């Protein structure tokens, strides 16, 4: 709890925009302040660049699909960032049941906000399905009421974790390729994949980058 309070305090004060801030760092240090200035300048430059604003931002709402959604961490973060998750998919039935319960509770809280009735969120689905069957997922996505501009995914980390056995031919590693295939077929503006550090040393990561 102490660590969580420390990190939350840094977030609230806007001190996590730099790239090298850790617990017990001197936040007044020149290197940290330089990081913050660079991050701020980059954000301002992006915001002011003529014609560089993604179509999803200029259009107003941003819509998203969450693959390997688990209990809903990515989706909850999306809600907090005012991104609307239209579809969440996971291959585990228990994960989907947990996800649905959590998102229902979040939706109930959102409904109590002032003006919520005048700006209701779009329909939100959560499905239990094999992520590697990306062609079927594409059919589901084509039926959504809005075109998603963002695809987020948390593929299984076991094939890439340095703490695991790293078994060759682990079928769970195939999820990454399916996510990329789906992103290309959807023609999303942004693909966001979360995984362990060992992922960047994997052949799946190299194939994705190519």
Secondary structure, DSSP 8 states (H G I E B T S, - for coil): -HHHHHHHHHHHTTTTSSSS--TT--TTSHHHHHHHHHHHHHHHHHHHSTT-S-HHHHTS-EEEEEES-TTSHHHHHHHHTTEEEEEEEES-HHHHHHHHHHHHHHHHHHTTSTTGGGS-----EEEE--TT-HHHHHHHHHTSSS--SEEEE----TTT-TTS---TT-GGGHHHHHHHHHHHHHT-SEEEE---GGGGGSHHHHHHH-
